[in-house]
Amino acid sequence: MKHILFVESNTSGMLAIKRAKQRGHRVTFIRSPHFEHFYATDPIYAELASYVDNQVYVEDIFNADRVAEAFLM
């Protein structure tokens, strides 16, 4: 089983997350305050929790060190 990391995503990425889970992979989704408005308004994001193994909130997704730390949690 592979562990796949998604850092934020659009609706196409949500489909990729679903496919990864269907294929038995472990999925971590990292999100930030930069795109919270999409999570509140797009219905596909309401299903997100049921498709990922871990959701991690990172304040600054543009900081590679912070994203790497979140992946290792």
C-alpha positions, 0 to 999 in steps of 0.5 A: 500500500502506498501513502499518497499526499494531496496538498489542497485540491480542486474537484479533479483532485477529489476524484484522484483521492477517491481513485487512490482509496479505491485502489487501497492506498493510504491518503493524507490531505493537507489543507490550509486557510487559503482555500477554506471558502471552497470547502464551505461552498463546493459539495464535493468537499463535504465528502472529503472526510469519508475518502481520506485517512488523515486530514491535516491543517497547515497554516502555510502550505507554501512552506515546504518544511511545514508541509513535510512535517504534516506528512510525517505526523 
